[in-house]
Every structure is written in structure tokens, then in C-alpha cells.
Amino acid sequence: MDRCDPFTTSISTGPITIKYLTIVAGAAMDSAELLSSAMPVGRVYLDVSRKTHDAYGIDCEAGGVVVLRPDGYIGTVLSLAEDLYGPLLMYLQEFSQ
């Protein structure tokens, strides 16, 4: 039986496991305020210097989604400021054909 880790959200879809994490831009106090108003997904990391957000081209105010492939490469980067559902669905459908 798997041990339940309250900071990791995983979905097993047969041979593929999907894991989520939340990276919050800013200092710990800013992050605490942010997390009190939104539910983080998976493990939570602080990007105090905002270098991670800059590296992936994610707006710190809007947020974003980065899909990391099983081989370690970045599959796609999407902004939460735009329509997320359509582009993410199109990307994931490439693997169901």
C-alpha cells in the first residue's frame, strides 16, 4: 500500500503517473498571504528570487503551467493569463493518438 503524502498530488493513469507542484514567486510572507487565499497543488516551493519564473517565461502575477515530460524535457509552458484549457488539451491529445 502506498504511503499518503499530503504535499504531493499524484494521479496514476496506468503506466503514467502525473505529479503536481506549486512554485510561488516572492518572499515567504507574500507566499503565506497567497496560499491563504488559494489552495496549492502538490508540493509547494518558494521562488524568492523569481529566477524560476523568469527561466520559464512565467509572469509572476498571472502564474503559469509547465508540463515536464517523463524524459525530463519541457513539453509546454502556458500562462494562466490566457485560455489554458484549449492549448493544454491540444498538447495532451498528441499522446493519445
Secondary structure, 3 states (H helix, E strand, C coil): CCCCCCCCEEEEECCEEEEEEEEEECCHHHHHHHHHHCCCCCEEEEECCCHHHHHHCCCCCCCEEEEECCCCCEEEEEECCCCCHHHHHHHHHCCCC
